[in-house]
Amino acid sequence: MKGFKLIILVIFLFCLSGCYDNIELNNLAIISGIGIDYHDNNYYLTYEILNDIKTSENTTMKSYTIMGSGKNLPDAFTNANYKVGKKPYFAHLKIVLYSDTIIKNHLDKISDFLIRDTAIRDEFIPIAVKDVSPDEILKHNSDNIPVVSDFIMNLINNEKYNNNLAVTDVYQIFLAKLISQNKDAIISSLTFNDQEEITLSNFAIFNGYNKVNELSINDSRLYNLLSQNTFSASFNKKYDNKNFAITITGSKTDIDVSNDEININLNLKGRVIENNPNLDLKEEKTYKKINEDFEKVIKNDVENFIKVLQENNSDILGFQEIYYKKYRKENKGLWLKSKVNVQVDLKVNTKGFIFEVKNEK
């Protein structure tokens, strides 16, 4: 009985004591974003670190950056950590920015290091940086942009409802596509516009670890439409040399792959957003014409988009993965020479006037 009581006492004492490796929040440097660059035979690492700014009225959050460098990536991380002054904390990491040099020549080394470093969570969003350095992006904070990584995340999330120039794959999904034999990777990219503002740019597409090209803005939107990652996508057509435009408000994509054919079926809903020709939107026959005309526009755009992917040997839509899941066998390169069949079923409505128009085939 005495032995049992002694055991209970020891357990009780352990419960009362704090964790030996517990670190106070004030002693942590919370890393929100990381930029990785390579030049002059060195890796350059930039941390965006959150910082509480306390005044007599309130507490605001703003970020600052530090940079470390090294001949290899572990040395760059070590040297950056030395400069922080606190324990780096990566649990709230939101974005990692890759320079164009990293994307082209060092992505395999970076990917291997990040997946092995258990301190860095794998749920951040990887983003390519064009024409500027990751360091310049992360230093671009201001009163209007106190934390750059938060601004970029908001930019990406808002783009899902606007121009669809955002890919929201987190790192573990991006890496799975990089190493996959049946699907290729794609990521968003950032740059500065003419007003020196951070803006999203064309998607970067890969074959394995190799960046093979960048999609046009229109093809970037088509990727999201076909991947069902889109909430809106606009299409334009001229009537009497005047622009008429619709936006897609709902989409369902079905892709089937056989030994020699790719069949893509799109069921779309849309609404009119621009009517410069002043088409009569109260007439059912007008909607029938709009549906037929824009089905042709979208079909042509999708067919050309697939050709772009075939020319670049970048299977970002995962045609080979669809084939494997269907037949449970590999058929490498089948999609490069397959015939592409695209069918579009479009229903365009406008606010206040709803017509379910069945096109005569």
C-alpha positions in Angstrom: 0.0 0.0 0.0 2.9 2.4 0.9 4.4 1.7 -2.5 1.2 2.5 -4.3 0.8 5.8 -2.4 4.4 6.7 -3.3 3.7 6.1 -7.0 0.5 8.3 -6.8 2.6 11.0 -5.1 5.3 11.0 -7.8 2.6 11.2 -10.6 1.0 14.1 -8.7 4.3 16.0 -8.5 4.9 15.5 -12.3 1.4 16.9 -13.0 2.1 20.0 -10.9 5.4 20.7 -12.6 5.7 22.7 -15.9 7.0 21.1 -19.1 10.8 21.2 -19.0 11.0 22.3 -22.7 8.1 24.8 -22.5 9.0 28.1 -24.2 7.2 31.3 -23.5 5.5 33.0 -26.4 7.6 36.1 -25.9 10.7 34.1 -26.5 9.5 32.9 -29.9 10.0 34.5 -33.3 6.9 33.6 -35.2 7.8 33.1 -38.9 4.9 34.0 -41.2 6.7 33.8 -44.6 10.0 32.6 -46.0 11.8 33.7 -49.2 14.4 31.5 -50.8 16.9 32.7 -53.5 20.2 31.6 -55.0 22.9 33.7 -56.6 26.7 34.1 -56.4 27.0 30.5 -55.4 25.0 31.1 -52.2 21.5 30.4 -50.9 19.8 33.5 -49.4 17.0 33.0 -46.9 14.6 35.7 -45.8 12.3 35.4 -42.8 9.2 37.5 -42.4 8.7 37.7 -38.6 5.6 38.9 -36.8 6.1 41.7 -34.3 3.6 43.2 -31.8 3.8 47.0 -31.7 2.3 48.3 -28.4 1.1 51.8 -27.9 -0.8 53.5 -25.2 -4.0 52.9 -27.2 -3.7 49.5 -28.7 -1.5 46.7 -30.0 -0.9 46.2 -33.7 0.8 43.5 -35.6 3.6 44.4 -38.1 6.3 42.3 -39.6 10.1 42.7 -40.1 12.6 40.6 -42.1 16.0 39.1 -41.5 18.2 37.4 -44.0 20.8 34.6 -43.7 23.0 33.0 -46.4 25.1 30.0 -46.8 26.8 27.7 -49.4 24.0 25.2 -48.8 20.5 25.4 -47.5 21.1 24.1 -43.9 23.8 26.7 -43.5 21.5 29.4 -44.7 18.8 28.4 -42.2 21.4 28.2 -39.4 22.8 31.6 -40.2 19.3 33.1 -40.4 18.3 31.5 -37.1 21.4 33.1 -35.4 20.2 36.5 -36.4 16.7 36.1 -35.1 17.6 36.4 -31.4 14.7 34.2 -30.4 13.7 30.6 -31.2 12.3 30.5 -34.7 8.7 29.2 -34.7 7.3 27.9 -38.0 3.9 26.5 -36.9 2.2 29.6 -38.4 4.2 29.6 -41.7 1.8 30.6 -44.5 3.9 31.1 -47.6 7.3 30.2 -49.1 8.5 32.3 -52.0 10.9 30.8 -54.6 13.0 32.9 -56.8 13.2 32.0 -60.5 16.7 30.7 -60.0 15.5 28.3 -57.3 12.6 27.2 -59.5 14.8 26.5 -62.5 17.9 24.9 -60.9 17.4 24.0 -57.2 13.8 23.0 -56.6 14.7 19.3 -55.9 17.2 20.3 -53.2 14.8 22.7 -51.6 11.9 20.3 -51.7 14.0 17.5 -50.1 15.2 19.8 -47.3 11.8 21.3 -46.5 10.1 17.9 -46.2 12.8 16.6 -43.9 12.8 19.6 -41.6 10.3 18.6 -39.0 10.2 22.1 -37.5 8.6 23.5 -40.8 5.0 22.4 -41.3 4.0 21.3 -44.8 0.8 23.3 -45.1 2.2 26.5 -46.4 1.5 27.6 -50.0 4.6 27.6 -52.3 4.7 30.6 -54.7 7.1 31.5 -57.6 8.4 35.1 -57.8 9.0 36.7 -61.2 11.3 39.6 -62.1 12.0 40.5 -58.4 13.5 38.7 -55.5 11.6 37.0 -52.7 13.4 39.4 -50.3 12.0 42.4 -52.1 8.4 41.0 -51.8 8.6 40.2 -48.1 10.1 43.7 -47.3 7.2 45.4 -49.1 5.2 46.0 -45.9 3.7 49.4 -45.0 0.9 50.8 -42.9 -1.6 49.4 -45.5 0.3 46.1 -45.6 1.6 45.5 -42.1 2.2 41.7 -42.8 3.1 40.8 -46.3 2.3 37.1 -46.0 -1.2 37.9 -44.7 -1.7 40.3 -47.7 -0.6 37.6 -50.1 -2.9 35.0 -48.6 -5.8 37.5 -48.9 -4.8 38.2 -52.5 -4.9 34.4 -53.3 -8.2 33.8 -51.5 -9.8 36.8 -53.2 -8.6 35.8 -56.6 -10.7 32.6 -56.3 -13.7 34.9 -56.7 -12.3 37.3 -59.3 -9.7 36.6 -62.0 -8.8 33.1 -61.0 -5.0 33.6 -61.1 -4.4 31.7 -57.9 -3.5 28.1 -57.1 -4.1 27.1 -53.5 -2.2 23.8 -53.4 -0.4 23.5 -50.1 3.2 22.3 -50.1 2.4 18.6 -49.4 0.1 18.5 -52.5 2.6 20.5 -54.6 5.4 18.0 -53.6 3.2 15.0 -54.3 2.7 16.3 -57.8 6.4 17.0 -58.3 7.3 13.4 -57.6 4.3 11.8 -59.2 4.6 9.8 -62.3 1.1 10.6 -63.4 0.5 14.3 -62.6 2.5 17.4 -62.9 2.7 20.4 -60.6 1.5 24.0 -61.0 1.9 27.0 -58.7 0.9 30.7 -58.6 3.5 33.4 -59.1 3.9 37.0 -57.8 5.5 40.1 -59.2 5.3 43.9 -58.9 3.0 45.8 -61.3 3.7 49.2 -62.8 2.6 50.9 -59.6 5.1 48.8 -57.5 2.2 46.8 -56.0 2.4 43.1 -55.3 0.2 41.3 -57.8 -0.5 37.7 -59.0 0.9 36.7 -62.4 0.8 33.7 -64.7 0.9 30.1 -63.4 4.2 28.2 -63.6 3.9 24.7 -64.9 6.2 21.7 -64.4 7.3 18.4 -65.8 8.7 16.6 -62.8 10.9 19.1 -60.9 11.5 21.1 -64.1 9.6 24.3 -64.8 8.7 24.0 -68.5 6.7 27.2 -69.1 4.2 29.8 -67.8 0.6 29.7 -68.8 -1.0 32.8 -70.4 -3.5 34.6 -68.2 -6.4 33.0 -70.2 -5.0 29.5 -69.9 -4.4 30.0 -66.1 -8.1 30.7 -65.7 -9.0 27.7 -67.9 -6.9 25.5 -65.7 -8.9 26.5 -62.6 -12.2 26.1 -64.6 -11.3 22.6 -65.6 -10.0 21.7 -62.1 -13.2 23.1 -60.6 -11.2 25.5 -58.5 -13.0 28.4 -60.0 -15.8 30.6 -58.7 -15.9 32.9 -61.7 -14.3 33.0 -65.1 -15.1 35.5 -67.9 -15.4 35.0 -71.6 -15.9 37.6 -74.4 -17.3 37.7 -77.9 -17.9 40.6 -80.4 -21.4 41.3 -81.8 -21.3 44.1 -84.3 -17.8 44.9 -83.2 -19.0 45.5 -79.7 -18.0 43.5 -76.7 -20.3 41.1 -75.0 -19.1 39.2 -71.9 -20.3 36.5 -69.6 -19.0 35.1 -66.3 -19.2 31.5 -65.2 -21.1 31.2 -61.9 -21.1 27.4 -61.6 -19.2 24.5 -63.2 -18.9 20.8 -63.3 -16.2 19.1 -65.2 -16.0 15.4 -66.2 -12.8 14.1 -67.8 -12.5 10.6 -69.2 -9.3 9.2 -70.8 -9.1 6.1 -73.0 -6.2 4.6 -74.9 -6.4 7.2 -77.7 -9.0 9.8 -76.6 -9.5 12.5 -74.0 -13.1 13.4 -73.4 -13.9 16.6 -71.5 -17.5 17.5 -70.7 -18.2 20.9 -69.1 -21.6 21.7 -67.6 -21.6 25.5 -67.0 -23.9 28.1 -65.6 -23.2 31.8 -66.3 -24.6 35.3 -66.3 -24.2 38.4 -68.5 -21.7 41.0 -67.2 -21.3 43.2 -70.3 -23.8 44.0 -73.0 -22.4 46.7 -75.2 -24.2 45.5 -78.3 -27.5 45.9 -76.4 -28.8 42.4 -77.1 -32.4 42.0 -76.0 -32.0 40.0 -72.8 -35.7 39.7 -72.3 -36.0 37.4 -75.3 -35.5 33.6 -74.9 -34.1 33.3 -78.4 -31.3 35.8 -77.3 -30.2 33.4 -74.6 -30.3 30.5 -77.0 -27.9 32.3 -79.3 -25.7 33.4 -76.4 -25.5 29.8 -75.2 -24.6 28.4 -78.6 -22.1 31.1 -79.4 -20.2 30.9 -76.1 -20.2 27.1 -76.1 -18.1 27.4 -79.3 -15.9 30.0 -77.7 -15.2 27.9 -74.6 -14.8 24.7 -76.6 -12.2 26.4 -78.8 -10.3 27.9 -75.8 -10.2 24.5 -74.0 -9.0 22.6 -77.0 -6.2 25.2 -77.5 -5.3 25.0 -73.8 -4.9 21.2 -74.0 -2.6 21.6 -77.0 -0.5 24.0 -75.0 -0.1 21.4 -72.2 0.7 18.7 -74.8 3.4 20.9 -76.4 5.0 21.5 -73.0 4.6 17.9 -71.8 3.0 19.1 -68.6 0.2 17.0 -67.4 -1.2 19.4 -64.8 -4.7 18.1 -65.3 -3.6 14.6 -64.4 -4.8 12.7 -67.5 -2.4 9.9 -66.9 -3.7 9.6 -63.3 -7.3 9.4 -64.5 -6.2 6.6 -66.9 -4.4 4.7 -64.2 -7.3 4.9 -61.8 -9.6 3.7 -64.5 -7.5 0.8 -65.9 -5.0 0.2 -63.0 -2.1 0.2 -65.4 0.4 2.8 -66.7 0.3 4.2 -70.2 3.0 6.9 -70.3 2.6 9.7 -72.7 -0.8 8.5 -73.9 -2.3 12.0 -73.5 0.4 13.6 -75.6 -1.0 12.1 -78.8 -4.6 11.5 -77.8 -7.5 13.0 -79.7 -9.2 15.7 -77.6 -13.0 15.9 -77.6 -14.6 18.8 -75.7 -18.3 19.1 -75.1 -19.7 22.3 -73.5 -23.2 22.6 -72.1 -23.8 26.2 -71.1 -26.8 27.9 -69.5 -26.6 31.7 -69.3 -29.0 33.7 -67.2 -29.2 37.3 -66.2 -30.5 38.9 -63.0 -34.2 39.1 -63.1 -34.6 37.0 -66.2 -34.1 33.2 -65.9 -34.5 31.0 -68.9 -33.6 27.3 -69.1 -32.7 27.1 -72.7 -32.2 23.7 -74.3 -30.0 24.1 -77.3 -31.1 22.2 -80.5 -28.3 19.8 -81.4 
